[in-house]
């Protein structure tokens, strides 16, 4: 019984050492950890294989188009313009209500408004593991399944 516990502890120590070594190698090669130099401010899919992203890179705000084959710089925006646009969108969403839908009182028609971009600056921002990405996907699926 004692031998089994000792063997278990040694196996766990070996696995921890391998994971520690792998994390150090990943950091050395730039694969791990967020450096904070690049932040994805917003991302919008334009088609099945293309998207437009707004990136903040070292104080500059870039609008980039990306496909499977290439990434193209579309424009460079001033940081003040981006902040004003985000604030205007937040103010508009606060007055129109939740769930990405506006009710036009004149016509009684529900109109769709774009989802707010994620402001999280974490290492997982914009990836499959980001909570904001899944929230946006669920909102889009809800909007597509509503009968009109």
C-alpha positions as CSV (number, residue, x, y, z in Angstrom):
1,X,0.0,0.0,0.0
2,X,2.8,2.4,0.9
3,X,4.6,1.6,-2.4
4,X,1.4,2.5,-4.4
5,X,1.1,5.9,-2.7
6,X,4.8,6.6,-3.2
7,X,4.5,5.6,-6.9
8,X,1.4,7.9,-7.3
9,X,3.2,10.9,-5.7
10,X,6.3,10.3,-8.0
11,X,4.1,10.1,-11.1
12,X,2.3,13.3,-10.2
13,X,5.6,15.0,-9.5
14,X,6.9,13.9,-12.9
15,X,3.8,15.2,-14.7
16,X,4.1,18.5,-12.9
17,X,7.8,18.8,-13.9
18,X,6.9,18.1,-17.6
19,X,4.1,20.7,-17.5
20,X,6.4,23.3,-15.9
21,X,9.1,22.6,-18.5
22,X,6.6,22.9,-21.4
23,X,5.2,26.2,-20.1
24,X,8.8,27.6,-19.9
25,X,9.5,26.5,-23.4
26,X,6.2,28.0,-24.6
27,X,7.0,31.3,-22.9
28,X,10.5,31.4,-24.4
29,X,9.1,30.9,-27.9
30,X,6.3,33.5,-27.4
31,X,3.4,31.0,-27.3
32,X,2.2,31.6,-23.8
33,X,1.1,34.6,-21.8
34,X,-0.5,37.9,-22.9
35,X,2.0,40.6,-23.7
36,X,-0.7,43.3,-23.9
37,X,0.8,44.8,-27.1
38,X,-2.0,43.6,-29.3
39,X,-5.7,43.9,-28.3
40,X,-8.7,42.9,-30.4
41,X,-11.2,45.6,-29.9
42,X,-13.9,44.3,-32.2
43,X,-14.4,41.5,-34.8
44,X,-17.1,41.1,-37.4
45,X,-17.5,38.2,-39.8
46,X,-18.2,39.3,-43.3
47,X,-18.7,35.8,-44.8
48,X,-17.8,32.2,-44.3
49,X,-14.1,32.7,-44.6
50,X,-13.6,36.5,-44.2
51,X,-13.8,39.0,-41.3
52,X,-13.0,42.5,-40.4
53,X,-11.2,43.2,-37.1
54,X,-10.3,46.4,-35.2
55,X,-7.0,46.0,-33.4
56,X,-5.1,48.2,-31.0
57,X,-1.4,47.7,-31.5
58,X,1.1,49.7,-29.4
59,X,-1.3,52.7,-29.2
60,X,-2.4,52.6,-32.9
61,X,-5.8,51.5,-34.0
62,X,-5.9,49.4,-37.2
63,X,-8.8,48.1,-39.2
64,X,-7.8,44.8,-40.8
65,X,-9.5,42.5,-43.2
66,X,-8.7,38.8,-43.0
67,X,-9.4,35.9,-45.3
68,X,-8.0,32.4,-45.3
69,X,-5.2,33.5,-47.7
70,X,-4.2,36.9,-46.5
71,X,-4.6,39.8,-44.0
72,X,-5.0,43.3,-45.4
73,X,-4.7,46.7,-43.7
74,X,-8.0,48.5,-44.5
75,X,-7.6,51.7,-42.5
76,X,-5.9,53.3,-39.5
77,X,-8.3,55.0,-37.1
78,X,-7.5,57.6,-34.4
79,X,-7.9,56.3,-30.9
80,X,-10.3,59.2,-30.0
81,X,-12.6,58.2,-33.0
82,X,-12.7,54.6,-31.8
83,X,-13.5,55.7,-28.2
84,X,-16.3,58.0,-29.4
85,X,-17.8,55.3,-31.6
86,X,-17.8,52.8,-28.8
87,X,-19.3,55.3,-26.4
88,X,-22.0,56.2,-28.9
89,X,-22.8,52.5,-29.4
90,X,-23.0,51.9,-25.6
91,X,-25.3,55.0,-25.2
92,X,-27.5,53.7,-28.0
93,X,-27.8,50.3,-26.5
94,X,-28.6,51.7,-23.1
95,X,-31.6,53.7,-24.5
96,X,-32.9,51.0,-26.9
97,X,-33.1,48.0,-24.5
98,X,-31.5,44.6,-24.2
99,X,-31.1,41.5,-26.5
100,X,-29.8,43.4,-29.6
101,X,-33.3,44.3,-30.8
102,X,-34.9,47.7,-31.1
103,X,-38.7,48.2,-31.1
104,X,-39.6,51.0,-33.5
105,X,-42.6,52.7,-31.8
106,X,-43.7,54.3,-35.1
107,X,-44.0,51.0,-37.1
108,X,-44.0,48.4,-34.3
109,X,-41.3,46.5,-36.1
110,X,-38.4,44.9,-34.4
111,X,-35.1,45.9,-36.0
112,X,-31.8,44.2,-35.5
113,X,-28.9,46.2,-34.1
114,X,-25.2,44.9,-34.0
115,X,-23.8,43.2,-30.9
116,X,-21.5,45.2,-28.7
117,X,-17.8,44.3,-29.1
118,X,-16.0,42.6,-26.2
119,X,-13.9,44.9,-24.2
120,X,-12.0,42.2,-22.5
121,X,-8.3,42.5,-23.1
122,X,-7.3,39.0,-21.9
123,X,-5.2,36.5,-23.7
124,X,-8.3,34.6,-24.9
125,X,-10.1,37.7,-26.3
126,X,-11.7,36.7,-29.6
127,X,-10.8,33.1,-29.4
128,X,-13.0,30.0,-29.1
129,X,-12.3,29.9,-25.4
130,X,-13.4,33.5,-24.8
131,X,-16.8,33.9,-23.0
132,X,-17.7,36.9,-25.1
133,X,-17.3,34.9,-28.3
134,X,-19.8,32.3,-27.1
135,X,-22.2,35.0,-25.9
136,X,-22.2,36.5,-29.3
137,X,-22.7,33.1,-31.0
138,X,-25.7,32.4,-28.7
139,X,-27.2,35.9,-29.5
140,X,-26.8,35.3,-33.2
141,X,-28.4,31.9,-33.0
142,X,-31.3,33.3,-31.0
143,X,-31.9,36.0,-33.6
144,X,-31.8,33.5,-36.4
145,X,-34.3,31.2,-34.8
146,X,-36.9,33.9,-34.0
147,X,-39.9,33.6,-36.3
148,X,-41.0,36.8,-38.0
